Amino acid sequence: AASDVYKRQAQANPQAFLPDLAMSLNNLGARLSELGRREEALAATEEAVEIYQQLAQANPQAFLPYLATSLNNLGSDLSALGRREEALAAYEEALRALTPFFLQFPAAFAGWMTTIVRNYLEVCQALGRKPDEALLRPIRNTQKETRP
């Protein structure tokens, strides 16, 4: 698998290949999830999240949006396994990571934000929880401002 190649390369040159490894693991998790291989998908996605967290800590401008998408995938994997409390936490973290970028560049991040908000609201509903309005308010205000 591509992720195995990137793992070897990342061990030799982490700065050059960790982003590729994280992307490959994120994609692997998504494909495994599509195949119903939920536990394997979760493992790959968790590894991608860990790498993106490291990368985002060193370079938030470059990697926080990618961390947000991996966290969204993590939430989906967890939710599919019935681990909705953990999924909720992943979606909330994804929203916090992506919101500053969405507020600055709404058109560029609208698709990602719409998906994460939808998934967050679905898991809130499944848990019988009210969504965090303080978390959603800036997103909704920006969405209203950018609608034609």
N, C-alpha and C positions, 0 to 999 in steps of 0.2 A: 504494500500500500504506500501511497505517497507520504503518509504520515511517518512511516518507518524510515524512509529516505531522509525526510526533513529532521527526524530525531537524530540520526547519525550526523547530519550536517550541523545541526544546532549544537551538538556536543562539541564539535570541532570549532565552530564559530558562532556562538550564541547571538551576538549582535546582528549578524547578517541573516541568520536563518530562524530565529525564534518567531518573528512575525509570520513567516510562511508555515512553520509548524503549527502555530495557533490556528491559522486559517484552515489548514488541512484537517486538524482535529475537529474544528467546528463543522466543517463540511462532512467529515466522516460520521460525526454524531447525528447530523441531519439525515444522512442516507440510512444509517442503522435504524433510526427512529421510523423512517418510512417503511422499512422492512419489518417493523414490529419487534426489533431486537432492542428493547427498551433499556435493559441493564447495561448493555454494551454501549448504547448511545449515550447514556448518562455518564459513563466513565470517560468517554472521549470528550464530551462537552465539558465535564468538570475540569479535565486537564487543559482544555482550551481557555476556560475562564481563569484558571490559575496563571497561565502564561500571560494572558491579556492584562490581568491585574498587575503583574510585575512590569510589563511594558508600559501600562498607563501610569504607574507610579513614577517611572523614569521620564515619560513623555506623554502627559495627559492630552495635549492637543492632538497628537497623532493617533492615540490608541483608545481613548475613552469611548468613542462611537463604536468601535469594534468590540470592546468589552460589553457595551450595552446589548449588542446583538447576540453575543455569546450568552449573556445572562438571560436574555429572552428565550434562547434555545434551552438553557438549563431549566428555566421555569416550565417550559413545555414538556421536557423530559420528566421532570419531577411530578408535574400534574398528571401525566399519562400513567405514572406509577402510583397514583393516588396520594402522593405526598404534597398535598395542596398548601399546607402552611409554609413549607420550604419554597414551594413555587411562588407563593405570594411575596416572600422576602426577596426572591431572585428578580421578580418583575419590578418590585419597588426600587431595588438597586439599579436595575436597568433604566428605569424612568429618571432616577436622580443623575445617572451618568450621562444620559442623552439630552436631558432638558436644556442645559446651557447652549448646546450646539443647535438644537431645534429653535430656541428663542432667537439666536443670532442668524441662523440660516434656515428659516422654516421650509422653504421649497426643497432644499437639498435633503432634509431629514424627515419630510412629511410621511413618506412611506414607512420608514422604520418606526416612527413615533406612532402612527396609526395602528400598526401591528402590535406594538408593545402595550399600548393603552387598551386595545381590544382584549388581549390576553389577560391583562391585569384585571379588567372589569369582569371577565368570565370567571376567573378564579375567586374574585371577591364574591360574586353571586353564588358560586358553588359552596363557598364557606359560610354564606349568610352574613357577610360583612359589608359594612358601608365602605365605599372607596374613600381614600384619603383626599378630601377636597383641596387641602393645602398643596398637595403634590400635583393634583390635576389642574388647578386653577390657571397657573401661567400657561400651561399647554393649551387649554381650551380658549383662553383669551387670545393667544397667538393664532390659533386655528380660525377663530372668528374674524380676526383682522385680515387674514390672508385669503379668505374666501371671496370669490368675485360677487 
